[in-house]
Amino acid sequence: MKKKIEAHAFDGCDKLESIIIKKDFPMYMGDGAFDNTNNCPIYVTQEEYYKSNYQWHKYADRIKRLNIAW
């Protein structure tokens, strides 16, 4: 399982329709990891943790709660 998202990992992936993160707490994310990704939603299990995280808050308007029971 990945423990971090490298800088610019998905930068320019403009065909993405959504991103799903199954970790409850925000993992390390490098600069610009989700830049230029067609503003697709980023679904997470703990929306408030991600939106307030200093690395993730840049994408707060795209972060949505994932409502799926695993």
Backbone torsions as a table, in degrees:
resi	resn	phi	psi	omega
1	MET	NA	136.5	179.6
2	LYS	-68.4	141.6	178.0
3	LYS	-110.5	-6.6	178.3
4	LYS	-155.6	161.4	175.5
5	ILE	-116.4	119.3	-176.2
6	GLU	-67.0	157.2	177.0
7	ALA	-57.0	134.4	177.0
8	HIS	59.9	23.2	-176.8
9	ALA	-55.4	-40.6	-178.7
10	PHE	-116.9	9.0	-179.0
11	ASP	-55.9	124.4	178.5
12	GLY	90.4	-1.1	177.3
13	CYS	-81.6	75.9	-172.7
14	ASP	-81.2	3.4	176.7
15	LYS	-98.6	-2.2	178.7
16	LEU	-61.9	137.2	177.6
17	GLU	-99.5	-28.9	176.2
18	SER	-165.7	162.5	177.3
19	ILE	-127.4	132.7	179.9
20	ILE	-119.1	124.0	177.7
21	ILE	-115.2	119.2	-175.8
22	LYS	-93.0	-1.5	179.8
23	LYS	-81.6	135.4	-179.5
24	ASP	-67.5	-33.2	-178.2
25	PHE	-115.4	143.3	-176.9
26	PRO	-58.8	131.4	175.2
27	MET	-89.3	167.4	176.6
28	TYR	-59.8	137.2	177.3
29	MET	-135.2	125.9	177.5
30	GLY	-73.0	163.8	-178.6
31	ASP	-56.1	136.4	172.4
32	GLY	67.9	20.8	-175.3
33	ALA	-57.4	-36.3	-177.6
34	PHE	-117.4	23.1	177.3
35	ASP	-69.9	146.6	176.6
36	ASN	57.3	44.0	178.4
37	THR	-113.6	37.6	173.2
38	ASN	63.2	20.2	-178.7
39	ASN	52.5	31.5	-179.9
40	CYS	-67.2	152.7	179.6
41	PRO	-67.6	148.7	175.6
42	ILE	-113.6	109.8	-177.4
43	TYR	-92.0	129.1	-179.8
44	VAL	-134.8	161.8	-179.3
45	THR	-81.2	-29.8	-177.7
46	GLN	-123.7	79.2	-173.4
47	GLU	-52.0	-45.9	-175.6
48	GLU	-64.5	-33.9	178.7
49	TYR	-67.2	-41.8	-178.8
50	TYR	-70.9	-43.9	-178.0
51	LYS	-63.9	-28.9	-178.4
52	SER	-95.2	-7.1	-179.3
53	ASN	-71.2	138.7	-174.8
54	TYR	-63.8	-25.9	178.3
55	GLN	-89.0	-29.7	-174.3
56	TRP	-94.1	-19.5	-174.3
57	HIS	-59.4	-22.8	176.9
58	LYS	-57.1	-29.5	-178.0
59	TYR	-105.7	16.9	-173.8
60	ALA	-53.8	-37.3	-179.0
61	ASP	-69.1	-15.8	179.8
62	ARG	-100.9	-12.9	-175.9
63	ILE	-80.4	128.5	-178.8
64	LYS	-130.7	153.2	178.2
65	ARG	-73.2	132.9	176.0
66	LEU	-87.8	116.7	-176.5
67	ASN	-106.3	66.0	179.2
68	ILE	-133.5	133.8	175.1
69	ALA	-83.8	127.2	-180.0
70	TRP	-88.4	NA	NA
